[in-house]
Amino acid sequence: MLKVQNPGFYTSIQDLGRFGFRHLGVPVSGVADQGAAMRSNALLENDPNDAVLEITMNGPVLEFTEPTQIVLCGAPLEAFLDGIPLEMNQIYKVSAGAMFTSGHVREGLRAYLSVKGGFQSEPKLGSRSQFFPITPGNTVRKGALIPYRPNTDFTPKLLKIKPTKVRKYKFLSVSPGPEYELFDKDYINNIFNIKFQISKNHNRMACQLEPSLPGHDIRIITSATLPGTVQITPSGRLIVLMRDGQTTGGYPRILQLDADSQDRLGQKQFGDVIRFEKSENGQI
C-alpha cells in the first residue's frame, strides 16, 4: 500500500483516460501530460495505461509499505526518498517503509510518479482516473491507502532517460475547428499573430487565455467538444478545454490542439506565453 501522509496541493490518480461514455456527459479525464506519464511507465516496463500519481505544483508526502521501484517524470520536482534527493526520469528501488517527500515543481506544472505495475486503485467505468462524481473525489486525500503490487525482482533494460524541457515550447499546433470557416480571414490571422498568456483561470477542466480578441456574434447550438478544443466566447475570450473538460459546449469551436500540444499546455503555468501555429498537415 501507499499511505498518503500529506496529499500536496493537487495530487490525483490518473491513467490515459476514460473512454466510451462521452455520450453520457462523462469527460475523458486522464493525465494532463500523456507523454511524461507514458515515459515514466515505459522506464518501468509498465503498460502505457497503468495508473500514476499526477502531482501539481507542490508534491505529497508518501509512505511505501511494500518494496517496489518508482520513477518521476514530467515537471522537475524537488523530491526525496528517505532524505536522499531524487532525479527525474530515473528508476529507484524502494524498500518497505520508505518515505517519499516532495516540495515544489521547479519548472512546468505537473510531475508524474509511477510505480512498478501501476497503482491499483478501483477502476470506475474502465479507468482509474479520478474525476468527481465518477470517483469519490478529484484528488487523493490525507490518510488514503493506494494499493500497488510489491516487487523486488525487476531488472530494467534502462535505468534512466534524458530529461525533457517541459516549458521549452511556446507554440501549440492546431487544426481548424468545426466553426473555423465562420470567422473572416483577418480574425483568424489575428489569432496566429498574438502572443497569449495563460490566465489565472486554469485547471484540469479548461484554460483561459489573455488577451481577449474582438467580440463576435456567431452563435451555434450546443455541440460536441474534446480535450484540446479551443472555444471562443461572444466577448472574444479563448478557452482551451483540458482533460476534464465538458463533453459539449455552446461556444464556437474555432481550433483543435493536437496531442503533443495538449501535453505542452498541461505543463503551462499562470502567466506563461503561448502562440498558436498552423498544423503541418496543411489543413489550415
C-alpha positions as CSV (number, residue, x, y, z in Angstrom):
1,M,0.0,0.0,0.0
2,L,0.9,3.6,-0.5
3,K,0.0,5.7,2.6
4,V,-0.8,9.4,1.8
5,Q,0.6,11.3,4.8
6,N,0.2,14.7,3.0
7,P,-1.5,15.0,-0.4
8,G,0.3,18.1,-1.5
9,F,-1.5,20.9,-3.4
10,Y,-3.4,18.8,-6.0
11,T,-2.4,15.2,-6.4
12,S,-4.6,12.7,-8.3
13,I,-4.6,9.2,-9.6
14,Q,-4.7,9.2,-13.4
15,D,-4.3,6.8,-16.3
16,L,-4.7,7.6,-20.0
17,G,-8.4,8.3,-19.6
18,R,-12.0,7.1,-19.6
19,F,-13.5,6.3,-23.0
20,G,-16.9,5.3,-24.3
21,F,-19.0,7.4,-22.0
22,R,-18.9,10.9,-23.6
23,H,-22.5,10.4,-24.8
24,L,-23.5,10.3,-21.1
25,G,-21.6,13.5,-20.4
26,V,-18.5,11.8,-18.8
27,P,-15.3,13.6,-19.6
28,V,-12.2,11.6,-20.8
29,S,-10.0,12.8,-17.9
30,G,-6.6,11.1,-17.6
31,V,-3.1,12.6,-17.3
32,A,-2.7,16.2,-18.5
33,D,0.8,15.4,-20.0
34,Q,0.4,12.0,-21.6
35,G,4.0,11.9,-22.9
36,A,5.5,12.4,-19.4
37,A,3.3,9.8,-17.8
38,M,4.0,7.3,-20.6
39,R,7.7,7.8,-20.3
40,S,7.5,7.1,-16.6
41,N,5.6,3.8,-17.3
42,A,8.0,2.9,-20.1
43,L,11.0,3.0,-17.9
44,L,9.4,0.6,-15.5
45,E,8.2,-1.5,-18.5
46,N,4.6,-1.0,-17.4
47,D,1.6,-0.9,-19.6
48,P,1.2,2.7,-21.0
49,N,-2.2,2.9,-19.4
50,D,-1.1,2.0,-15.9
51,A,-2.2,4.5,-13.3
52,V,0.3,7.1,-12.0
53,L,0.1,9.9,-9.5
54,E,-0.2,13.3,-11.2
55,I,1.5,15.9,-8.9
56,T,0.6,19.6,-9.5
57,M,2.7,22.5,-8.2
58,N,3.5,21.2,-4.8
59,G,4.1,17.5,-4.0
60,P,2.9,15.0,-1.4
61,V,4.4,13.1,1.5
62,L,4.0,9.3,1.0
63,E,4.9,6.1,2.7
64,F,5.6,2.9,0.8
65,T,4.6,-0.1,2.9
66,E,6.0,-2.7,0.4
67,P,9.1,-2.9,-1.7
68,T,8.8,-1.7,-5.3
69,Q,10.5,0.6,-7.9
70,I,9.5,4.1,-8.8
71,V,10.1,6.8,-11.5
72,L,9.4,10.5,-11.6
73,C,8.8,12.2,-15.0
74,G,7.4,15.5,-16.2
75,A,8.0,18.8,-14.5
76,P,11.2,18.7,-12.4
77,L,10.1,18.1,-8.8
78,E,12.0,18.7,-5.6
79,A,11.7,15.1,-4.2
80,F,13.5,12.8,-1.7
81,L,13.4,9.1,-0.8
82,D,14.3,8.6,2.8
83,G,16.1,12.0,2.7
84,I,18.1,11.2,-0.5
85,P,17.4,13.6,-3.4
86,L,15.7,12.0,-6.4
87,E,16.5,12.8,-10.1
88,M,13.8,12.9,-12.7
89,N,13.5,10.1,-15.4
90,Q,15.4,7.6,-13.3
91,I,14.4,4.3,-11.7
92,Y,14.8,4.0,-7.9
93,K,14.4,0.9,-5.7
94,V,12.0,1.5,-2.8
95,S,12.2,-0.6,0.4
96,A,9.2,-1.3,2.7
97,G,8.6,1.6,5.0
98,A,10.4,4.1,2.7
99,M,9.3,7.7,2.9
100,F,8.8,9.9,-0.2
101,T,8.8,13.6,0.5
102,S,8.5,16.4,-2.1
103,G,8.3,20.2,-2.4
104,H,7.6,22.5,-5.4
105,V,7.9,21.8,-9.1
106,R,10.9,23.8,-10.3
107,E,9.8,24.2,-13.9
108,G,6.4,23.5,-15.6
109,L,3.3,22.5,-13.6
110,R,2.9,18.7,-13.3
111,A,5.1,15.8,-12.3
112,Y,4.2,12.1,-12.6
113,L,5.1,9.4,-10.0
114,S,4.9,5.8,-11.4
115,V,5.3,2.6,-9.5
116,K,6.2,-0.8,-11.0
117,G,2.9,-2.4,-12.1
118,G,0.9,0.8,-11.7
119,F,-1.3,1.9,-8.9
120,Q,-4.2,-0.5,-8.3
121,S,-7.0,1.8,-7.2
122,E,-10.5,0.7,-8.0
123,P,-11.5,1.3,-11.7
124,K,-14.6,3.2,-12.4
125,L,-16.1,2.9,-15.9
126,G,-13.0,1.3,-17.2
127,S,-10.5,3.8,-15.8
128,R,-8.7,4.7,-12.5
129,S,-8.6,8.4,-13.4
130,Q,-10.1,10.5,-10.6
131,F,-13.0,12.7,-11.5
132,F,-15.9,13.5,-9.2
133,P,-18.6,12.3,-9.2
134,I,-17.5,9.2,-11.2
135,T,-14.9,8.6,-8.4
136,P,-15.3,9.7,-4.7
137,G,-13.1,12.8,-5.2
138,N,-10.9,14.6,-7.7
139,T,-7.7,14.2,-5.6
140,V,-6.1,11.8,-3.2
141,R,-6.8,12.6,0.5
142,K,-4.7,12.6,3.6
143,G,-4.7,9.1,5.1
144,A,-5.7,7.4,1.8
145,L,-4.3,3.9,1.1
146,I,-3.5,3.3,-2.6
147,P,-2.8,-0.3,-3.5
148,Y,0.2,-1.4,-5.6
149,R,1.8,-4.8,-6.2
150,P,5.0,-5.4,-4.3
151,N,8.0,-6.1,-6.5
152,T,11.7,-7.0,-5.8
153,D,12.9,-8.9,-8.8
154,F,12.5,-6.3,-11.6
155,T,15.7,-5.9,-13.8
156,P,15.1,-2.9,-16.0
157,K,16.5,-2.5,-19.5
158,L,17.2,1.2,-18.9
159,L,17.8,2.9,-15.6
160,K,17.3,6.5,-16.8
161,I,16.5,8.5,-19.8
162,K,17.4,12.1,-20.9
163,P,15.2,14.7,-19.2
164,T,12.9,16.9,-21.3
165,K,12.4,20.7,-21.2
166,V,8.7,20.8,-20.2
167,R,8.3,24.6,-20.7
168,K,10.6,24.9,-23.7
169,Y,7.9,25.0,-26.4
170,K,5.7,28.1,-26.7
171,F,4.0,27.1,-29.9
172,L,0.8,25.0,-29.8
173,S,0.0,23.3,-33.1
174,V,-3.7,23.5,-34.1
175,S,-6.1,22.4,-36.9
176,P,-9.4,24.1,-37.8
177,G,-12.3,23.5,-35.5
178,P,-15.9,23.0,-36.9
179,E,-16.7,26.7,-36.8
180,Y,-13.3,27.9,-38.1
181,E,-14.8,28.9,-41.5
182,L,-17.4,31.1,-39.9
183,F,-14.8,33.7,-39.0
184,D,-13.2,36.0,-41.6
185,K,-9.6,35.8,-42.6
186,D,-8.5,38.9,-40.7
187,Y,-10.0,37.5,-37.5
188,I,-8.2,34.2,-38.0
189,N,-4.9,35.8,-38.8
190,N,-5.1,37.8,-35.6
191,I,-5.2,34.6,-33.6
192,F,-1.9,33.4,-35.1
193,N,-0.2,36.8,-34.6
194,I,-1.0,37.3,-30.9
195,K,1.2,36.2,-28.0
196,F,-1.3,34.8,-25.5
197,Q,-0.8,34.3,-21.8
198,I,-2.2,31.7,-19.5
199,S,-4.7,33.3,-17.3
200,K,-5.3,32.6,-13.6
201,N,-8.4,30.7,-14.7
202,H,-6.5,27.5,-15.5
203,N,-7.2,24.0,-14.2
204,R,-7.8,20.4,-15.4
205,M,-11.2,21.4,-16.9
206,A,-10.2,24.4,-19.0
207,C,-7.5,27.1,-19.6
208,Q,-8.5,30.7,-20.4
209,L,-6.1,32.8,-22.4
210,E,-5.4,36.5,-22.4
211,P,-5.8,39.0,-24.0
212,S,-9.3,38.6,-25.5
213,L,-10.0,39.0,-29.2
214,P,-12.7,41.3,-30.5
215,G,-16.2,40.2,-29.7
216,H,-18.3,38.4,-32.3
217,D,-22.0,37.5,-32.9
218,I,-21.6,33.9,-34.2
219,R,-23.9,31.5,-32.5
220,I,-24.1,27.7,-32.6
221,I,-26.3,25.1,-31.0
222,T,-24.7,23.1,-28.1
223,S,-22.3,20.7,-29.9
224,A,-19.6,18.0,-29.0
225,T,-16.2,19.1,-27.7
226,L,-13.0,17.3,-27.0
227,P,-9.8,17.8,-24.9
228,G,-7.9,20.4,-26.8
229,T,-10.9,22.1,-28.3
230,V,-10.4,25.9,-28.5
231,Q,-13.7,27.7,-28.0
232,I,-14.3,31.5,-28.3
233,T,-16.9,33.3,-26.3
234,P,-19.0,36.2,-27.6
235,S,-16.7,38.6,-25.8
236,G,-13.7,37.2,-27.6
237,R,-12.2,35.1,-24.8
238,L,-10.4,32.0,-25.9
239,I,-10.9,28.9,-23.8
240,V,-9.0,25.6,-24.3
241,L,-10.6,22.5,-22.9
242,M,-8.4,20.3,-20.9
243,R,-8.7,16.6,-19.9
244,D,-11.6,17.1,-17.5
245,G,-13.4,19.4,-19.9
246,Q,-17.1,19.1,-20.6
247,T,-18.3,16.9,-23.5
248,T,-20.5,19.6,-25.1
249,G,-20.4,23.4,-25.4
250,G,-22.3,26.3,-26.9
251,Y,-19.4,28.5,-28.0
252,P,-17.9,28.3,-31.5
253,R,-15.1,25.7,-31.7
254,I,-12.5,27.6,-33.7
255,L,-9.4,25.4,-33.3
256,Q,-8.3,22.0,-32.1
257,L,-4.9,21.3,-30.5
258,D,-3.0,18.2,-31.5
259,A,-2.0,15.6,-28.9
260,D,1.6,16.9,-28.3
261,S,0.3,20.5,-27.9
262,Q,-2.2,19.3,-25.3
263,D,0.7,17.9,-23.3
264,R,2.6,21.1,-23.7
265,L,-0.4,23.1,-22.4
266,G,-0.7,20.7,-19.5
267,Q,2.7,22.0,-18.3
268,K,2.0,25.7,-18.6
269,Q,1.6,28.0,-15.5
270,F,-0.3,31.2,-15.0
271,G,1.5,33.9,-17.0
272,D,3.3,31.6,-19.4
273,V,3.2,32.8,-23.0
274,I,1.9,30.6,-25.8
275,R,1.5,31.1,-29.6
276,F,-0.7,29.1,-32.0
277,E,0.9,27.7,-35.1
278,K,-0.8,26.0,-38.1
279,S,-0.7,22.3,-38.3
280,E,2.0,20.8,-40.5
281,N,-0.6,18.6,-42.2
282,G,-1.7,21.5,-44.3
283,Q,-5.3,21.6,-43.1
284,I,-5.1,25.3,-42.3
